[in-house]
Amino acid sequence: MRAQIFRYGYAMEIELKLLLDPADVATFRRHPLLKQRAIAKPLAQQLTSIYFDTPDLYFKRHDSALRVRRVNRDWIQTLKGGGQVTAGLHQREEWESEVDGPHLDLPALNDLVGHDTSWAKILAVPKLADKLIPIFTTTFRRTTWQLQSAHGDEVELALDQGDVQHGATRIPISEVELELKSGNPDALFDLALQLQYAVPLRISDISKAERGYALYAPQPPAVVKASCFALSTKLTVEQGFHIIVGNCLAQVQGNEAGVVQGHDPESVHQMRIGLRRLRAALTLFAQVTPCPAALRTELKWLAAELGAARDWEVFVGSTLAVVVNACADKSALHQLQQAALVMALNNRKKAAAAVSSARYARLLLSLGSWLQKSDWRAELAQPERERLEMPLAKFATQTLKLCHGKLEKRGKHLKEGAPSARHRVRIAAKNVRYATEFFQSLYPARQVRPFVHALTGLQDALGWLNDATVAEGLLRRLAHNHPALTHSAGFVAGYLVARTEQDARQLDKLWQQFKRLKCPDRK
């Protein structure tokens, strides 16, 4: 993919957005790369932007932003919208034209977007111009460097420092934008990684417009679940891989704010699910797109950081709650609950620190770089390269059969009742479910729905039993840290053992129900 600049003020903007701590700005400015790769002198500008929308936020609802920006003595109106964000790489359509002052010229924008486009329909709402009001402003000083990579890619690096303002409320802006002017997007990741090793830059999936809207209409961080997507039978394996991995990454990154800033346990849960889906996808495609060992190691690290927080939050909010609700004297377990809550809060802070860390940022940048580059193709043998070009539908059927076969093999040991055997079945069931959900649009819904439904029931039962097993270890830790809680921890452990023995007997029924269903097939 190459950057493309089109006619009359239209561009497909391709950029990385990175957050920079104000305390690190001086260090950033001294980075030798800014001189080594410069093809022009840096330019400093004071930029003021006024963002417009209707009182009910019409443009925001259409995933777009409309602004007028003052650049020196000139005013430029801009409409941005559409596109996607993957591993921090923003790709959005952009239309710009000059205007006489701090006001909009919608007819001029209409001419730019084209009269037969979806954007023309958005702009064609009756009396739209009369409904538009200033929503928020951004004011910042921008220093711009024009850089060229060793391969000739041209990148504009902008350092922005200022604030977003709505009424009397302001929030600071301190960020770096790397915009591709010509060449390949992987140049953005290469440059960002070189900078990030000297300065702790963090990836941002939030634009200035999104910050402004959050200031205008504050809301708690959203919990982001996996979004639905459809795969065409015309896709190759490589094309399908990028779509699936991009979908998983969107769920991971979509929950960053909730993990770092929020308190809802569901944010950690959904980020962890996104990470599990991502790792499952990388495993499913491992023979044709082998993920570097260093990336797998870092993904495992992140899973451990999120896993500890999730284990304690599940213990406090679910597993322990089941026992407390079954007790006549709930106060008897109050101290145990409080001690567990402290552990949950501490591990949540650790998870937030991990997601806020430079290590996490490097992981995402490295992952984005690997996904953008194709040099790993050269390391593949000819049969693997041919598999990349094979129809995705054929690959999906082969993959589902392999995953299903592994689950059936492990399921034979369920009757043994050992936690280790149940754990292996649970992992295999997750892989089958994720694979089925990834490829479900390639198969008839009448095959997929009952199959996923049965898998979900099996997973839920196995998940509860696993939570109880995990709880045993957490209870031992609480008793070790707080000897006074030994008795209550022992009581809860005993209750869970009795409960799991009873629930484990239901597994065989769920397993038999699942075994009666056939794996989705296109035949």
TILUM-574784 format. One record per residue: x, y, z of N, C-alpha, C, O, CB in turn. Coordinates in steps of 0.05 Angstrom, whole numbers, plus 5000, padded with zeros to 4 digits. Each point is the difference from the previous one (the first is absolute). Glycine has a CB too. Example, Ala and Ser with C-alpha at 12.3 -4.5 7.8 and 13.67 -1.06 7.14 Angstrom:
# residues 2
526448865156498250245000501850245000502150005013494149775012503150444961501650245001498550225014501050225004501449654953
//
This chain:
# residues 523
501749765000498350245000501850255000501950015015494449745010503050444958501650244998498250245006497649994995505549804972498150425044498450245005499150124974501550004980501150095063495050014956498950124976498850285006498450035018500749514963501850655003498950275003498550064974501149974978502750185053493649924971498350024977499450294993501450195008496749375003499850484974499450254988498650205019498749925019500949834938500850505037498550225012499549975030497850025009500150024947504249915059499850015029498949745012499250015023500150464972500849314990499249745012502549845006501950004984493750004992504549875047502349825006499049775017498150025015505150374983498149384999499749795019502350035020502349934995495449754971501650415058502050065020500949745014498349855009499750614998504649494993501149765013502050105020502150114993497249604966500150245067501850115021499949835025498149865006501350604975502849575034500249895027499750235020501250214996501749404989495550355036499850205021501249895025499549775009496350414971506049975032501449925024499950215022500150244994503049494977496550185053499950195023502850045012501649815002493650045008505350394997502750085011499650155026498650205001503449824953499349885067499950145026501450274997502250024989497849555037498750654982501250274998502850015011501750164991493850045011505149645019502650005012502249894981502350055004495549905041501349904934501949884982500350164974501549914982497349655038499950664977500150164975502850084993500949974977494550195032506149945010502750104995501849774990501650034981497950325054500249414978501649774991499249924972501749934984498649915063497150174947499049934974501250194979500949904979494949925041504250434985501050204980503049954994501050074979495650265038504849565002502949964997500749734986502349934996498550355044497149564954500549744988501650034974499150154983496649675039506550044975501750044976498649934974500750094979503149815049494249934973498549914976498750244986499750004976499549565045500050644995498650234988501950174982499150144982497949875058505649964965501950144982501049814979500450084977501050215061499149464969501149814981498249954976500949964978501549825060495050224967498149934979498550254988498349974983501149595039501450674987498650254991500750064971502349984992497850205056497949914937500550094973499250304997500050114978499149425005500250595039499350295001500350095029500149845019496750134941503450295043500150115027497349975014497950014987505750324999496449635041497449985014498550264999501150224999500949445031495350314970498350234998498250015025498849805008501250184941499850265063498350045024497650174992500350204987503749765044493649954978497650154994498149995025500149815015500350084936498150325051497850015021497449944985499250154982503350195047496249454980497549914986497650025019500149915023502649784948495250425019497550025015497849874983499650094977501950335048497149394986497849864985497450035014499949965025503449724956494650375004497350015011498449774988499849984976500450535030498849325011498549764991497050065002499050105020504749594995494950254963497250054998498449745000500949804990500150634985496549595035498249784999497250105008499750235008503949435003494450184985497350075009499849955030501649865011496550034943499950225059499649955029499849705007500749925022497150534981501149404978499749715005502449844988499849764997495250295004507150094992502649884991499649824976500749775000500950255047497350104932499549864975502549894988500149764991496150545001505949865006502549904988501449785016501149814989499450644990499449585047501249805017498649734996501249794999500150565035496049664963498549754996500649874973499649774997496850425032504749974953500849904974503049954999501249994978494950255000505249745045502849945002501750194983501749914985497249615023500650734996501450214984500550245017498950035022499149804935503650365033500550245014500250234980501149974978501449785059496450484970500050234983501250245015499150075022496749764954506250295012501450225014500850224980500149964976501549715059499150564978501350224986502650055015499950045025495750164957506649815005502650035013501450254990500250054976500249455031500750665012501650234992502949915000501149905020495650425000504649724957502849944996501450264991499750094978499449425010502350615031501150274995497750194994498450055018506049764965495550304993497850194993497849874984498150134993505350245008496949384993498149864983498049845017500649915022502850074941494249975026498049835012499449774981499650044976498450355050502049364985499549774983497849835014500249945024504750064959493149925001497949835010500749714993501149944978495450435018502949455022500749714996497749825009498850055021506150064985494549704977498149785008501749745000501249934981494750314999504049635043501349745003498049795007498150055015506250175000496149544974498149795008500849734988501949974985494650375017502049455007500449734990502649895009501150085020496150034941503849705024502649885005500049805023497949905008504050524975500549535027500349805020502550055016501750174992495949494980502750215051502450025017500949715006498449845011500150615009504049494974501149745006502850035012501850124987495549674975503150115062502550025014501050295001502450054997498849494989496950655017500850285002500150144973500350254999502249645041497449974938500250124973497250104992498249844996505749864991495850565011497550124992499950044970501950104988497850135057498149694943499650054971497250124997498049875005505149744981496850645006497550144998500050174975502050104991497549915059498150024939499650184977500050295010499050065022498449584953503650545009500250285008499650184976501149964979502149915058495050334967499650204979500550285011499150065022497449644956505050465008500850275009499650214979500449944976502949855055496050454978499950234981500350255017499350015023497749744944503950465020500450265013497350135003498249984984506450074998495150105040497650165005500950285009502350055006494949545007500950604986500750285005500650065030501450195006495849934955501749725057500350065028499149765017499949784990499450715001500149565034499349785018497149904996498549975020504750215013496149774942497349904995500249794977501949994986495950455029500149404983500049784981498850084973498550194998501149505040501350164941498950034973499249724991501549864986501450555004494649505018499249734994499749944970500749784991496950225052501550194940499949954972502849934988500249834983495950485014506049825013502749934991500749725008501349864984500050625019498049445021500549725008498549804984501049794993499950385053496649914947498449824983501349954973500049784990495950405033505350034966501449974975502449815002500649854982497950615005502849555036502349835005499349715003501349824989501050575032495649554995499449725006498749864977500049754999499550385049499450024933498749874977497049975006499349925022504949844966494250294993497150025005498649735001497749985009502450454968501349355016498849745000501249825022499849754998499250304953502250075069501349845021498450005025498150165004506349954976496349715039498649995025500550255016498350095016502149414984501950624997500750255014498350234990499350185015505349664992494750164967498250204989497349985013498750215006503849784951496549775048497549965014500050115028498150125010501149474962503150375042500350115027499850305000498850125018504049484995498550524967500050304999497450114989499650245002505449744992493349854994497650104986497650025018497850054991504049754968498550165067497850035019498850284998501550195001500549465030495450384967498850274998500750185023499949925023496349874952504650455018500750225019502249915019500150095024495250074973506549674994502249925017501750235009500850025024499349544953500550625005501750235007498850175023501550105016500249914936495750015048498650165021500249865028499850145020497150054945503549555035500049865025502849975013500349935023495849824960505950325001502849965010500850225019499550234996501649544961500250145065500950185020502949925008500749774997494550325020506450104993502649925011499749825024498550065019503550374964499449345017499749815022502450025019499750005025497749694945505050335019502450025016502350114982499750014975498949615056503550464981502350104985502649865009500249905022497550554972504249544988502749915007501950224994499950134978498949385013503150545026502150204996502649875008500449915023496450484986505149614972502549875006502250114982499550104978498149485038504950394994502350074984501049744987500549805013500750595017499149624944500949774985502850054988500550204987494749685002506649935017502650004987500149764981499549785008502850455032498449834935499949794979502749954989501550194993493849954996505449605009502449924987499349834975498349825002504350185042498650064933499749834976502349805000502450084998495250304976501849375027502049795002499949814977498049974986501850075064502449834945500249794979501349755011502250025012498050344952498649425032501149755010502349904982500550124979495049765041505949924989502249894985499149894973501649974982500849925061495050044955498949894976498650214982498849934980500649635044500850694985498850224984497250075007498950184987504049674978495950035055497350075009500150285012501850065016497049454991499250654987499950275011497950025022497749924996503950274960499249915067498350015024500050285012502250125003498749395006496850594997499850255014499649945030498049875008500050374951503849865057499849965029499250265013501350214996502249435003494350365016499050245013499949965030498949805010498350314949503950085055499950015029498050215008500450244994504449605011493050085008497950195007499850035031499949805015497650074943502650385050499750075029498050225004500450224989504449635019493150105007498050205005497749895016500549855019500850384938496249845035497749895014497549994983499850134979502250045064496149684967497349994990498250155019500349965025500549594951497450625014498450165018497149994993499250024976504750285031494449675013497150034998499150175023500249915023499249644953499650685019499250185022502450085016502150084989493349715012504450175025502350075018501749755006502050025015495250345005502249424967501549755006502149954978499450034976496649785048506450124985502149944982501349735007500249935024500650574969500249364987501749775005502450034982499850094977496249615035506450214997502450054985500349824976499049774999503150385043499449944938500849854977503149985000501350215002494549934971505249635026502949964997500449744985500049785011501150475032499249774931500049764983501850044976500750224992494749675024505349894972501649994976498449864978498849785005505550215022495650124950498649884977502149944978501650184993494050065018504449524979501749924978498249954976498549805000505050005031496550374949498249984977501649924976502150124993494850225026502249454967501349914976499350194976497750034993502249495024502250594971499650174977500449854974498650054980502950345047500449424973500449824977501549765009501750025018498350374950499449385020501449765008498349805014497549994996506550285008497149565013498649785013499550065029501750125014500449574954495650235043499350065028501949885020500250095022495249924963506149775007501849885020502250205008501249965021497849594960501550665003501950205007499250155025501750085016499549974936496249985052499050145024500749845025500850115020495450094953503449545026500549835023503049985005500950015023495049724967505850264989502949995004500950255014501649995019498949734940498550515032500850265012499150025028501450085018498450134937497749715050498850015027501649835020500550085022495050014958505349675011501549825017502750115007501049975023496649644957503750515000502650135006499850235020501650035018499949844936496450285043499550225019499249905028500950115020497750184942499949495038498849905025502149885018499649995024496249934952506449985013502149895017501450225016501249945021499449694947499350625023501350225015498050155016500750115021502749924943494149995027497950155014497649825003499249884980502550575001497149545043497749815004497450104987498150085014504149795029497750124930497650064986498049785003500749765001501950514966494849815034497949805001498050044977499450224992501149765059498549804939498250014978497350125009499149955022503149654957496750565003497350125006498149934977500650054977501550335049495649514981497949954980498050225000497949984986502849535020499850705010498050225003501050254986502250095005496349715039499950314938500750244986499450245017498849985021500349804935501850465035499450245014497050055000498950105020505650104967494249734992497150044999498649825021498150095013502250024937500649655052498849825020500550105029498349975017502349644952501750515035500550125027498150235005499050045022505949834974494750294983498150235003497249915005498650115017504350154953496249545016497349895005499749895028497950025013501749884938502549975058500049895028499850225020498949965022503849644963498550635009499850235018497250134998499050085021506050004973493949924983497350124995497849835013498250115013503550104944498549535040498049825011501449775014500249784989496550344975504349935061501649795014498449745005497650015008504950365014498849414974498949745005502249825010502350034993494150034971502949745053502049815009501149844977498649974980499150005065504749934958501249844978498149774993499049865017505650264998495149844959498249794991501349725002502449984997495450354972500649475036500949724999499649914971497850014989501049905060503350004938499949934972500149704997502049875007500350564980495649465002499949714994500949964971500250184984496149755050504149824959500849934973497850084981497749945004505149685012498050524963498050094980499749794978501849844995499450645014496449524979499549814979501450084974500350244995495249655027505349924963501150064973499449774982499549785008504250505012496349784954499349804980502549954982501350194991493849945010505449624993502249934982498849904974498149844999504950045040498250214939499149924973501449744993502349955007496950534980499449364997501249754990502150054980501549824992494249955016504550484982502050084980502750075013502050034986494350134985503849865056502450085013502149775000499449775000497950545029505249784971502249815004500549965030498950155016503249994939499649675051500749955028501350255013499350085022501249434968501350614995501450245011498150235004500250145021503949714955494050195006498150225004498249955024499450185015500749904935499049675052498349935023501550035027498950095020498649604951505150245029501650025024500150295009499650065024503249554961497650584997500250285008497350115010500050165019503649904947494249855023497450095009499549895028499150155018499249864935502249745052499549875026501850125021499050075022499749514955503950455018501850115020499350295005500150095023503549604962495750464995499150285004497650025018499850185017502049934939496349715041497649995017500849945029498950135018498349724943504649975043500949935028501450235012499550075024500949454963501350614998501550235011498250235007500450145020503549734952494050175012498050215006498749965028499550195014499749874936500349695056498849945027502050045022499350115021497749564957505550255017502150055021500350305005499950085023502549494962498150584994500550285003497650165008500250215013503449754953494049945026497650145008499450005029498550175010499849704947502949955058499649985029502350125016500049985025497349614967504750534995502250115014499150225020500849995024502149924937495550275030499150225018498449895024500450105022499450214938498649495035498549895022501749865021499550025024496849924945505949935022501849875018501650215016500449975024499949634945500650615017501850195013498450205017500950075022502349884940494650155027498550225014497649915015499150145019502650154945497149485028497449925012500349815023502249945009495850134947499749835053499949815022498349764994499749825016500950565015498249614945498249784993501749754994501750014982494950324999502949465034501549754995499749904971501749854990497750035058498450194939499549914973502150104980500549874980494750115031506150254995502050114982502449814999501049944978497550535032502549445013502249815001499149744986501649894985500250325058495849714963499049754989500050014969501049814987496250125054501750284948499850024971502750054987500549904978494950285027506449975008502750034989501449734999501549934982498750545035499449375005501249745001498849814979501549844988499350235061496649954946498849844979501250084973500649824984495150145043504550304968501250094975502849894997500849924978496550495024504249595020502849894998500049704995501649904985499950465046496649504982499849714996499249944971501149824987497650115061499550234941499249964972502350064982500549854980494850285031506350074995502350074984502149775000501049924979498250575031501349415014502049785002498949754986501649854988500250345056495649764958498849774987500350034969500649814987496250135052502750314951500250054972502949954990500549884979495750455024505749775012502849964993500849705000501649924983499550535036497749404999500549715001498749864976501249834987499150195063497350064943498549884978501550044973500049824983495750255042505550164972501450074975503049965002501550084982494950255008504549545031502949985005501649874978502350084995496649905053500049834938501549864979500450174975501949964985496349615033500050624978500350174976500950285006501250134983495249604997503250375045500950265008501349985028498750085020497750164952505949645030501249955027500650265015501650164990500349414992497050465041500550245016502749975013500749795011494350274998506650154990502749995013499949935029498150075014503450274954500549515041500049905028500050235020498849985021503749624964498950625008500150235018497250125005499450085022505350024962493749914995497350105002498349815017498450095017502050144939499949515040498449815015500750025030498249985017501749714943502650365046500950035028498750245012499149995023505249794966495650444997498850255010497049975003498850115019504950154961495049605002497149965003499449825024498050045014501550014936502349765055499649835024500450175025498549965020503249644955500250595025500450185023497450165006499150025022505850014967494050084989497650165004497749835010498450095017503150224946498249455027497949825009500349945030498049995014501849804941502650185055500549955028499250245017498849975021504949724967497050555002499350255015497050035002499050075022505350144963494349754993497150025001498749775015498050035013502250224943501049515041498949765013499950025030498049925012503749824950500350375050500050035029497850185010498649945019506349984981494750304986497850195007497349864996498350035017504650374970496849464991497549874994499449785021497749975008502950144943501449745056499649785020498950115026498149895011505649854968497550485031499050115025497350134998498449985018506450094995494750064964497450134996497849794998497850045010504450354967498349395010498149784998499549885027497849935008503649974945500850075062499849885027498250175018498249905014506349904981496050465005498450195017497150024990498249985016506050274995495549794964497450074989498249764993497650034997504450374986499249375015498449764991500449765019498249925013502250254940502049725047500549755014499450035030498449845011505050034955497950325047499550045029497250095005498849935021506050194985494050044976497350095003498049775001498050025015503250414962499349365008498349775000499949875028497949935010503149994941501350065061500249885027498750195021498549905017505849864970496250505011498950195019496949994999498750005020505450294976494949704980497150014996498749745011497650005007502950294953501049505041498949745011500249985030498949825012502449974945500150405056500449995029497750155014499050214992505949775001494249905029498050135017501150245013498750215002499049355006504850425002501450225013502150114981502349925001496849885045500150404938501850114980502350155013502150034988494150004980503450075056502150165013502449845007502250105004494350195014503249444983502249835007502350014980502349945006494549765018502550374952502050014978500750294992501450044980496949525004500950635032500450284994503050074998500950124981494749995041505949804998502950075000501449874976501850114988498149935062499349714944501249874976499350154975501750044982497949525041498050534975499250164976501650264998500950074978494549745026505150325018501550255000502949954992501150164985495850035051504349604975502749944993500349934970501950084987498949765060497250014943500049934971499650254983501250024979497049525032500150644998499550254985502650164998500650124979494649885037506450015005502550155000501949874979501350154984498249985065500649614950501649864980499150064972501650034982499349615052496450364962498950064974500750284991500850044977495449655032503650515009500750274993503050034994500750144981495650025048505449714986502950014996500749884973501750114985499149875064498049804944500649874974498850164977501149994978499149565045497650584982498850184979502050234994500450074977494949815038505950235006501950214997502549904984501050154983497550065060502349544962502349894985499349964971501650054982499949725060496050154953499149974972500050274986500850024977496549575036501750615001499950274989502850104994500550134979495249965046506149864993502850084996501249864976501650124985498949975065498949664947501049854977499050124973501650034982498749555047497150484970498950114976500950284994500050094978496049625030504950435013501050274997503050014995501150214995495349955035504949614970502949995000501250034972498649964980501149755060502950364960501550014975500249724987500149984976502550425041497549405000500249724990497549934984500249884979502650005060494950204971497549944985500050164974499249894979498350035064503450334957500150164976501849874979499449994977499750425050503349494982501849874982498849754988500449934977503450255050494749674990498649764990498250074977500049874979500349925067498050414958498150074979501450114975499249934978497450175057505450064969501550114977501449774985500149994975500650455049500549374991501449784987498049824985500649904979502950115057494249954976497949844988499050144974499749874980499049945065500950454957499150154977502149994978499349984976498050315053505249744978502249994980500049734986500349984976502450345052497149464988500049734988497749964981500349884979502049955062495350274967497749974983500250154974499049914979498350025062504050314960500250164976502149904981499750024976498950375051503649504984502249914983499349724988498349855010505050415018498149694950499749734987502749864998500149804986495950374989506149935038502649874997500149725013501749844993500350615007496049505018499949735012499349794979500449765003498350445041500149894933499349824979502449854989499949774992496250534996506249855011502449894988501049765016501549834989499750634994498149535042500949785017498349744997500749795010501050555022496149694954498249774996500949834977501050094980495250185039503449474984500549814978497850044979497950115006504449565025498250234945498150044979497249895006498050134994505849844975495949805044497349905007498550195018497650044997504149504998499750595025498750185018499250264985497850115005504949715033498950274943499350244985497649954983498350174996506549975003495049614990497649934984497549995017497950074991505149674978497350175056497749995018499050285007497650035004504149545015500050634981499150275005498150094978498250165006506149945017496049804953498450094978497649814995498350064983505750144997495849595036497749824996497550125010500150195016503049424989494550304985497550125009499749975031500549785011497550114944501150325057499650005029498049785008500349875021500850624981496849484982497949815007501149715003499249855018497450444958505249645006501249735002501749985025500049795013500050184936501650235056501750005024498349995025500649865019502950414957494249875025498350015023498949725006500049925023498850564967500349384990498949735004502149815011499549855018497350234944505649945027502249835009500750065029500449825017501450154937498250295053500850095027497949915020500649915022501950484959494949655012497949935019500049705005499649915023497650474960503349464997500149715004502249925019499749825017498350114937504350195042502349945018499450085029500549845018502650234943495850175043499450095027497849835012500249935024501050534963496849464998497949845010501049725007499249895021497550364951505149645012501149745006501650005026499949815015500350104936501350315053501650025025498150015024500649885021503150364954494149915023498150025022498849735006499749925023499350554965500249384991498849745004502049815014499249845017497950234943505449955032502049825012500450075030500149825016502250154940497850285051500350085028497549945016500149945024503150424962494549675001497449955014499749725010498449955018499750404954503449465017499849725009500949975029499449805013501350054940500950355056501149985027498350155021500750025023503849934957493250175011498450155019499049845023499850095022498950194940500649465033498949835021501949955022499249935022498049864944505450265029502049965021499650195023500749955023502549884943495650415028499450195020502350165011499750175018496749544994506050254976502350155009499950294991499350054977503549535023497850625017500150284992501750054975499450164983499749975065503249734951501950034977498749924974500350124980503649815051494549854970498649904976497950204992499650054976501349475037497650585007497950204993501250254989498950124981498349705056505150264973501450244990500849974971499650184984502149915062499349674947500849954972497650014981500250104978503749635039493950164993497550004983499050294997499150084979499749455037501450625006499050284999501650164980498950164985499849815063504050004952501650144981499449924971499850174982503849875053496149704961499349904973497350104991499650074977503249535031495350415011497350104993500050294993498650094981499549585050503650494983500250284993501250044972499050164984501749955064501349734945501250024974498049934978499950134979504549765040494049904985497949934981498050224997499150074978501549445033498650615012497950214999501150254986498650114983499449715060504550264964501150234986500349964970499350174984503149945059498549654950500449944971497350004986499750114978504349615033493950175002497350004988499050284997498850074980500349485040501350615001499050284998501550164980498950174986499849805062503949984949501650144979498949944972499750184984504349805046495449774965499349914973497049964996499249904979505249885019493950305022497249934999498550104975498149884991502050125058500850234940498650124977500449834975498750054980501850405040501449364981500549834976498249755000500149854981504650325019493749805021498349755002497150075005499450225008504649545010494250064976497250045005499450055029501149865017497849864943499550485046499350065028498849775015500349975024499050504962499249364999498649775013502149805011499349845018496850224951506349945020502149835011501550135023500649885020499949914935500050475041501750155019498650045027501249965021501150264940495249875038498750095025499849785021500850045023496650284949501549445021499949795021502749915009500449925023495349944958506250145001502749925007501350195020501149915020499449884934499350475041501150205018498450005027501250035021500350254940495949685037498349995024500949785019500350035024495850164950504349575014500949775016502850055012500549935023496649764948504650435012502750065010499950205023501549975020500349944934496550285044499750215021499149875026501150065021497950294945499149475033499149875024502249835013500350005024495149994957506149875002502249845010502150185013501149945021498049714943501650575022502050195010499250125026501650035019499750074934496149985050499150125024500349815024500950085022495850194952502649485022500249805022503049965007500749995023495049794961505950194995502949965005501250255013501849985016498449704945498850555030501150255011499450035030501850085015497650134941498249715052499350025029501849815016501050075022494250054967505249645001501749815014502950095001501349965020495649674965503950504994502850125000500250235020502050025014498649844938497350305050500050225019500249895029501450125017495850164951501449505037500149885026502849895006501050025023494249864974506150014983502749905003502050235006501749985017497249634952500850605015501750245005499550115028501950095013498050024937497649895058499350115027501549855022500750125020494850014963505049615014501549855020502750135005500950035023496749554964503850494992502650125002499950285012501750075017499849674944496450415032499750275011499449995030500950165015497550004940499949645053499449975028502449935017500450105022495049754965506349975002502549935014501850255003501350045021498449494960500350644999501650255002498950195021501550125015499749834936496250075050498750175020500649905028500650165018495849964949503449625037500549885026502950035008500650045024495749634968505550324989502850035006500650295008501550055019499649584948497750565018500550295006498550095026500950185013499749904938497249795054498350085023499249745016497949894995500350534980503649495043499449755015497350005014498849795003506050165003494250295001497450015014497749914981497849945010504050435019498749634945498049924981500149714992498549914983501650555000501649395030500449714993497449855002499449844982505350195034493750015005497649855004497950064978498949824988501950185061498750264946498050084980500949924972498449924983500250465046504149634966501049924973499649704997499349904978504150475023497049485020499649714999497049934996499449814985504550135045494450214982497149964997499250044970498649834989500550315059501950084940499350064972501249784982498649914981501350585029502549434996501349794983498449745002499649874979504950345029494549725015498549765003497350014985499249814988502950125057496650314957497550044985500549964970498449874987499950455049503849804954500549994972500649724990499349924978502450545024499849385015500549724993497449854997499649854981504850175043493850014995497549864999498350094976498849844986501250125064500050304945498550114977501149904973498549934983500450485045503849594970501249914974499549714995499749914977503750455028496749475016499549724996497149954990499649834983503650065054495050284972497249984991499850094971498749884983499650195064502950164947499850124974501549844979499249994977500350465044502749424987501649854981498449774988500549914978503650215048493949784989498449784990498250094977499049834985501149975061499450464952498450104978501650034974498850034978498450215055505449744969501750044977499549794979500050064976503450145053496349554979499749784981497550054982500149954976502149735056495750424981497550064984500650224979499249974977498049915063504250334968500650214981501949904979499850084976499650265060502549494971501949894981498549834979500650014977503150005058494549824974498549834982498350174981499749934976500249715059498950584975498550174983501750124978499250024977497850095061505449974969501950124981500849794979500250064976501450275059499049434974501049794982498049934979500849914978501949915059494850224968498049934980499950204976498849944979498549865058504150424966500050214979502449964982502249935009495350395021502149744944502249984981501450274998498850215003498849434972505050355020501650244995498950144975499549864980504649945043495650464976499150144976501749934976502549975001495950405027500249594949501449914976498550134976497650035001504049535020499950504958498750134977498849804981498750084980504650295024497149375001498949804982497049985002498749844986505549905017
//
